Amino acid sequence: MACRVVFFNMNQLGDLLFSLPTIKATKDELSAQIYCIVPSSLSSLLIASKLIDGHFSKDDSFLKTLKNIKKENFNKAVLFSESTSSLLIAFFSNIQERFGFETAGLNFLLTKRVIRKGVPSLFNNKNLGTALGLKNIKNDYCEILKIPKQNFDNVEEWLKTNSISDKKIIAISVGSSKKRQNKKLDERKWIEVINFLSEKNLICVLVGAKWEKSELERIAKQCRAEPKIFAGENGILDNAAFFQKCSLFVGIDSGAMHLAAAVGLKCIVVFGNTDPNQIGPLPFEKHIIIKKESIKQIKAEEIVEQVCKIL
């Protein structure tokens, strides 16, 4: 019987990127047909990278997802997600082998339980892949994403429209998901950083998702030299293409940070109470981490100092 695997992904961009090495190894080593359950806003990353044969939207209802999964006759399910709905869908879809973390509330529904240390991470996901029988899972998510030419064309048009050279662009990412606002650095400090770098003739661009645009505009208007804003109007692949045009990413622990690192951009990242050793940009040794017990303790001068060492 052909190997047919369905991956139950989590909701956040960083978590999806953490899953890429295991998904790629599954495709390479098992020659499997691969489907993913993934938020619609992130599915384009998987589709463009040609890692999957199909996908289901996490935005669909429980019953619709269960019906769609059941009719595909998967023989393996890999659950990066520990949600109750994910485990129930995998179980009631009659999937013979179900791999997941022992920390899941309904872990008795799994046929193979794997230890999870700390928060969701690429290395925890690798443990799931090892349980699946995979031998060669990458230690980072680099060189896996493939970005279509159209997205690079969109970025080139944006740069032209805004009269920006693609040399020495610093992507400044200040936003975080609505559930993780405690990771954010005071916007006044970002204004200080942008003001200083702009005076050094460096091109700062505030980068974020479409829903963050109003916040980015408010910050930009307070800067002495108002930076441009790139808000991924055509979706997340545009953001990935934009990061490949930049010289440096400067921002907080976020999905945008991981996306920048995944396309090969060097990152300077501020961390508060989260652990960069578990969830920092990869490969870890390539990037610069500014870490304090509280994000409030980090000063604008510390960020500027690290930028000036590079550019």
C-alpha positions in Angstrom: 0.0 0.0 0.0 1.3 3.4 -0.9 2.4 5.6 2.0 -0.1 8.4 2.5 0.6 10.8 5.3 -1.4 13.7 6.7 0.3 16.3 8.9 -1.7 18.2 11.5 0.0 21.6 11.6 -0.3 24.3 14.2 -1.7 27.8 13.6 1.4 30.0 13.8 3.9 30.8 11.0 6.9 29.9 13.1 5.4 26.6 14.0 4.7 25.8 10.4 8.3 26.6 9.5 9.5 24.3 12.3 7.6 21.5 10.6 9.2 21.9 7.2 12.3 19.7 7.8 10.2 16.7 8.9 7.7 17.2 6.1 10.6 17.4 3.5 12.3 14.3 4.9 9.0 12.4 4.7 8.7 13.3 1.1 12.3 12.4 0.3 12.7 9.2 2.3 9.3 7.6 2.2 8.2 8.8 -1.3 4.9 9.5 0.5 1.8 11.3 -0.7 1.6 14.1 1.7 -1.3 16.3 2.8 -1.3 19.0 5.5 -4.0 20.5 7.6 -2.9 24.1 7.7 -4.4 27.6 8.1 -5.4 29.0 4.7 -3.2 32.0 5.2 -0.1 29.8 5.3 -0.9 27.1 2.8 0.8 29.0 -0.1 4.2 28.4 1.5 3.7 24.7 1.3 2.1 24.7 -2.1 4.9 26.8 -3.7 7.6 24.7 -2.2 6.1 21.5 -3.8 6.3 19.6 -0.5 2.6 18.5 -0.5 0.2 16.8 -2.7 -2.8 18.5 -1.2 -4.0 20.4 1.9 -7.1 21.0 4.1 -7.9 24.2 5.7 -7.7 24.5 9.5 -10.4 27.2 9.1 -13.0 24.5 8.2 -15.4 23.0 10.7 -14.6 19.8 12.7 -17.1 17.7 10.8 -16.1 19.0 7.4 -12.4 18.3 8.1 -13.2 14.8 9.5 -15.2 14.0 6.4 -12.4 15.2 4.1 -9.7 13.3 6.0 -11.6 10.1 6.3 -12.3 9.7 2.6 -8.6 10.1 1.7 -7.6 6.8 3.4 -4.4 8.0 5.0 -2.3 5.3 6.7 -0.2 7.6 8.8 -1.0 10.8 10.7 1.7 13.1 12.2 0.3 15.5 14.8 2.5 18.6 15.4 -0.7 20.0 17.0 -1.8 18.8 20.4 -5.3 20.2 20.1 -8.3 18.1 21.1 -9.9 18.4 17.6 -6.7 17.2 15.9 -6.4 14.1 17.9 -10.1 13.3 17.6 -10.1 13.8 13.8 -7.0 11.5 13.4 -8.6 8.8 15.6 -12.1 8.9 14.0 -10.6 9.0 10.5 -9.5 5.4 11.1 -5.8 6.2 10.4 -3.9 3.2 11.4 -0.7 4.9 12.7 -1.0 8.1 14.7 2.2 9.9 15.8 2.0 12.7 18.4 3.4 14.1 21.6 2.8 12.5 25.0 1.9 15.9 26.4 -1.3 16.0 24.4 -4.4 15.9 26.6 -5.9 12.9 24.6 -2.6 11.1 24.0 -4.3 7.8 24.6 -5.7 8.2 21.0 -2.2 8.0 19.6 -0.5 4.8 18.5 3.0 6.3 19.0 3.7 8.9 21.7 6.9 11.0 21.6 8.5 13.1 24.3 8.2 16.9 23.9 10.7 19.0 25.8 9.7 22.7 26.4 7.6 24.6 23.9 6.8 23.6 20.3 10.1 23.6 18.3 11.8 22.2 15.3 13.7 19.8 17.4 10.6 18.4 19.0 9.1 18.0 15.6 12.3 16.1 14.5 11.5 13.6 17.3 8.2 12.9 15.7 10.0 12.4 12.4 12.4 10.0 14.0 9.5 8.0 15.4 8.2 7.9 11.8 11.4 6.2 10.8 13.1 9.2 9.1 16.9 9.3 9.1 18.0 12.6 7.6 16.0 15.5 9.0 17.6 18.9 8.7 18.4 20.9 11.8 17.1 24.1 10.3 14.4 25.3 7.9 16.7 27.0 5.4 16.7 26.2 1.6 13.3 24.5 1.8 10.9 27.3 0.9 10.6 28.1 -2.8 9.3 31.5 -3.8 7.6 32.0 -7.2 8.9 34.6 -9.6 5.6 36.5 -9.4 6.3 37.4 -5.8 9.7 38.7 -6.6 8.1 40.7 -9.4 5.6 42.2 -6.9 8.5 43.2 -4.6 10.5 44.8 -7.5 7.4 46.8 -8.4 7.0 47.9 -4.8 10.7 49.0 -4.6 10.4 50.9 -7.9 7.1 52.6 -6.8 8.7 53.7 -3.6 12.0 54.7 -5.2 14.0 52.3 -3.0 17.2 50.6 -3.9 17.5 47.0 -2.9 20.9 47.7 -1.3 21.2 48.0 2.5 17.5 47.6 3.3 16.9 46.8 6.9 13.6 45.1 7.6 12.2 46.3 10.9 9.6 43.9 12.4 7.9 45.2 15.5 4.6 43.3 15.6 3.5 40.0 17.2 0.4 37.9 17.0 -2.5 39.1 19.0 -2.0 36.3 21.6 1.7 37.2 22.1 1.7 40.9 22.8 4.1 40.4 25.8 6.9 39.8 23.3 6.7 43.3 21.9 9.3 46.0 22.6 8.0 49.5 23.4 7.4 51.3 20.1 9.3 54.4 21.3 12.4 52.3 21.3 11.8 51.2 17.7 11.4 54.9 16.8 14.8 55.7 18.4 16.3 52.8 16.4 14.8 53.9 13.1 15.8 57.6 13.7 19.4 56.7 14.3 19.7 54.3 11.4 18.0 56.7 9.0 20.5 59.4 10.0 23.2 56.9 8.9 21.6 56.7 5.4 20.4 53.2 6.0 17.0 52.3 4.5 14.6 51.2 7.1 11.3 49.5 6.1 8.7 48.5 8.6 7.5 45.0 7.7 4.4 43.2 8.9 1.1 41.5 7.9 -1.8 43.4 6.4 -3.7 43.5 9.7 -0.7 45.3 11.3 -0.6 48.1 8.8 -2.4 50.7 10.9 0.0 50.1 13.8 3.0 50.4 11.5 1.7 53.6 10.0 1.3 55.1 13.5 4.9 54.2 14.3 6.2 55.5 10.9 4.5 58.9 11.4 6.4 59.4 14.6 9.8 58.9 13.0 11.9 61.9 11.9 12.4 60.3 8.5 9.2 58.4 7.9 10.0 54.8 6.8 8.1 53.0 4.1 5.8 50.1 5.1 5.8 46.7 3.4 2.6 44.9 4.6 2.4 41.9 2.4 -0.6 43.0 0.4 -0.4 39.9 -1.9 0.1 37.4 0.9 2.9 35.8 2.9 5.0 34.8 -0.2 5.5 38.5 -0.9 6.9 38.9 2.6 9.3 36.0 2.0 10.4 37.6 -1.4 10.9 41.0 0.3 13.1 39.5 3.0 15.4 38.0 0.3 15.9 41.6 -1.0 17.0 42.9 2.4 20.5 43.1 4.0 19.3 42.6 7.6 16.2 41.7 9.7 15.8 43.5 13.0 12.8 42.7 15.2 11.2 40.6 17.9 10.7 36.9 18.4 8.0 36.2 15.9 6.9 34.3 12.8 8.3 37.1 10.6 11.7 36.5 12.3 11.5 32.8 11.3 10.4 33.6 7.8 13.4 35.9 7.3 15.8 33.3 8.7 14.2 30.6 6.5 15.0 32.6 3.3 18.6 33.2 4.5 18.4 36.7 5.9 20.7 37.5 8.9 18.6 38.5 12.0 19.1 40.6 15.0 16.4 39.7 17.5 15.3 40.9 20.9 14.1 38.3 23.4 12.4 38.8 26.8 11.2 35.8 28.8 11.1 33.3 25.9 14.1 31.0 25.3 16.0 31.7 22.1 17.8 28.4 22.5 14.5 26.6 21.8 12.7 29.0 19.5 15.4 31.3 18.1 16.1 31.9 14.4 17.9 29.0 12.7 20.7 28.1 12.2 21.1 29.7 15.6 24.8 30.5 15.3 24.2 32.7 12.2 22.1 35.3 14.0 22.5 37.8 16.8 20.3 37.6 19.9 19.7 40.4 22.5 18.3 38.7 25.5 17.1 40.1 28.8 14.9 38.7 31.6 12.2 41.2 30.5 11.8 42.7 27.1 11.4 46.1 28.9 15.0 46.0 29.9 16.3 46.1 26.3 17.5 49.6 25.2 17.4 51.0 21.7 21.2 51.7 21.9 21.8 47.9 22.3 20.0 47.2 19.0 21.7 50.0 17.2 25.1 48.8 18.4 24.6 45.4 16.9 23.3 46.8 13.6 26.4 49.1 13.3 28.7 46.1 13.8 27.3 44.5 10.7 26.5 47.3 8.2 
